[in-house]
Amino acid sequence: MHPSIRQATRQDTEAVAGILSEAARWLQESGMAMWRNEELLPSHIAADVDAGLFFIAECNGEPAGVVKFQLEDKLFWPDIPLAKSGFVHRLAVRRRFAGGGISSVLLSWAVERTRLLGREHLRLDCEASRPRLKAVYEKFGFRHHSDRQVGPYFVSRYEYKVT
């Protein structure tokens, strides 16, 4: 199975919200709640989809995973120079595709997109209390940058040097 990646369109808003909601339910059932339900409603993410920030991994035409790719992140990374990084958020994979390498494909795509845009780093963050997720990012090649309190979240910030 070799997924293809494409930019989500307005018509994909429900699919993007569905993938995010499915992942959130699974995480909550596993005792690792992450996103609040209202954050994942189509009405809440529609503006980001319309702005071209979400990308979909498809397997045989079926949406398998999503990622949000940004060129700035003033909330979680206010202390780094602008125009030097790409950022990923909301990486999620449908459960029936879990373990199939979709998240790695999405991260590899984000690394390459960051490189093509002439940025030095791809950056992301996750709850600091999620050692298994942090290990996934570290295995991929991200290195721990720092921990930071952002509103109610205490996050670990990671970076991947692309240049």
C-alpha positions as CSV (number, residue, x, y, z in Angstrom):
1,M,0.0,0.0,0.0
2,H,1.5,3.3,-1.1
3,P,-0.6,6.3,0.0
4,S,-0.8,9.5,-2.0
5,I,-0.9,12.9,-0.3
6,R,-3.1,15.7,-1.5
7,Q,-4.4,19.0,-0.2
8,A,-7.8,18.8,1.4
9,T,-10.5,20.9,-0.3
10,R,-13.8,22.3,1.2
11,Q,-15.5,19.1,0.1
12,D,-13.1,17.1,2.3
13,T,-14.0,19.0,5.5
14,E,-16.3,16.2,6.8
15,A,-13.7,13.6,6.0
16,V,-10.9,15.5,7.8
17,A,-13.2,16.1,10.8
18,G,-14.1,12.4,10.8
19,I,-10.5,11.2,10.8
20,L,-9.6,13.6,13.6
21,S,-12.7,12.6,15.6
22,E,-12.1,8.9,15.2
23,A,-8.5,9.3,16.4
24,A,-9.6,11.4,19.4
25,R,-12.2,8.8,20.4
26,W,-9.6,6.0,20.2
27,L,-7.2,8.1,22.3
28,Q,-9.9,8.9,24.9
29,E,-10.9,5.2,25.1
30,S,-7.2,4.3,25.6
31,G,-6.9,6.8,28.5
32,M,-4.9,9.3,26.5
33,A,-7.5,12.1,25.7
34,M,-6.0,14.7,23.5
35,W,-8.3,17.0,21.6
36,R,-11.6,18.5,22.8
37,N,-14.6,17.4,20.7
38,E,-15.6,20.9,19.8
39,E,-12.1,21.5,18.3
40,L,-12.8,18.7,15.8
41,L,-16.2,19.8,14.5
42,P,-16.4,20.5,10.7
43,S,-17.5,24.1,11.5
44,H,-14.4,24.6,13.7
45,I,-11.8,23.2,11.2
46,A,-13.5,24.5,8.0
47,A,-11.5,27.7,7.9
48,D,-8.2,25.8,8.1
49,V,-9.3,23.4,5.4
50,D,-10.3,26.4,3.2
51,A,-7.0,28.0,3.9
52,G,-5.2,24.9,2.5
53,L,-3.6,23.8,5.8
54,F,-4.9,20.2,5.9
55,F,-3.5,17.4,3.7
56,I,-5.0,13.9,3.3
57,A,-3.2,10.6,2.8
58,E,-5.3,8.4,0.6
59,C,-5.0,4.6,0.1
60,N,-6.8,3.5,-3.1
61,G,-8.8,6.7,-3.0
62,E,-9.9,6.3,0.6
63,P,-8.9,8.9,3.2
64,A,-6.5,7.2,5.6
65,G,-4.9,10.0,7.5
66,V,-4.5,13.8,7.8
67,V,-2.0,16.3,8.9
68,K,-2.2,20.1,9.3
69,F,0.9,21.8,7.8
70,Q,1.6,25.5,8.7
71,L,4.4,28.0,7.9
72,E,4.2,29.7,11.3
73,D,3.1,28.8,14.8
74,K,3.2,31.8,17.1
75,L,1.3,29.9,19.8
76,F,3.6,26.9,20.4
77,W,6.8,28.3,18.9
78,P,6.8,32.1,19.6
79,D,10.5,32.1,20.4
80,I,11.9,31.0,17.0
81,P,12.7,33.2,13.9
82,L,9.9,33.4,11.3
83,A,10.4,31.9,7.8
84,K,12.8,29.2,9.0
85,S,10.4,26.3,9.8
86,G,7.4,24.3,8.8
87,F,5.1,23.0,11.5
88,V,2.8,20.0,11.7
89,H,-0.3,19.6,13.9
90,R,-3.2,17.3,14.1
91,L,-1.6,14.2,12.6
92,A,-4.2,11.5,12.7
93,V,-4.7,8.1,11.1
94,R,-8.0,6.2,10.8
95,R,-7.9,3.1,13.0
96,R,-8.3,0.6,10.1
97,F,-5.0,2.0,8.6
98,A,-3.1,2.1,12.0
99,G,0.2,0.4,11.9
100,G,0.4,0.7,8.1
101,G,3.0,3.5,8.1
102,I,0.6,6.3,7.2
103,S,1.9,8.6,9.9
104,S,5.5,8.1,8.7
105,V,4.4,8.8,5.1
106,L,2.7,12.0,6.3
107,L,5.8,13.1,8.3
108,S,8.1,12.3,5.4
109,W,5.9,14.3,3.1
110,A,6.0,17.3,5.6
111,V,9.8,17.0,5.8
112,E,10.0,17.1,2.0
113,R,7.6,20.0,1.7
114,T,9.6,21.9,4.3
115,R,12.8,21.3,2.4
116,L,11.2,22.4,-0.9
117,L,10.0,25.6,0.7
118,G,13.6,26.3,1.8
119,R,12.9,26.0,5.5
120,E,15.5,24.7,7.9
121,H,13.4,22.7,10.3
122,L,10.1,20.9,10.6
123,R,8.7,21.3,14.1
124,L,5.9,19.8,16.1
125,D,4.7,19.5,19.6
126,C,2.8,17.0,21.7
127,E,1.7,16.5,25.3
128,A,4.8,16.1,27.4
129,S,3.1,13.2,29.3
130,R,2.9,11.0,26.1
131,P,6.1,8.9,26.1
132,R,5.0,6.5,23.4
133,L,4.1,9.3,21.0
134,K,7.4,11.1,21.8
135,A,9.2,7.8,21.1
136,V,7.5,7.6,17.6
137,Y,8.7,11.1,16.8
138,E,12.2,10.4,18.1
139,K,12.4,7.1,16.1
140,F,11.4,9.1,13.0
141,G,14.3,11.5,13.6
142,F,12.9,14.4,15.5
143,R,15.0,15.7,18.4
144,H,13.6,17.1,21.6
145,H,14.0,20.9,21.5
146,S,12.3,21.9,24.8
147,D,9.2,21.7,27.0
148,R,6.8,24.6,27.3
149,Q,3.6,25.5,29.1
150,V,1.1,26.8,26.5
151,G,-2.2,27.7,28.2
152,P,-3.5,24.5,29.8
153,Y,-1.1,22.3,27.9
154,F,2.4,21.3,28.9
155,V,4.1,20.3,25.7
156,S,7.3,18.8,24.5
157,R,8.5,20.5,21.3
158,Y,10.4,18.6,18.7
159,E,12.4,19.6,15.6
160,Y,13.7,17.8,12.5
161,K,16.6,19.4,10.6
162,V,15.8,19.3,6.9
163,T,18.7,21.3,5.5
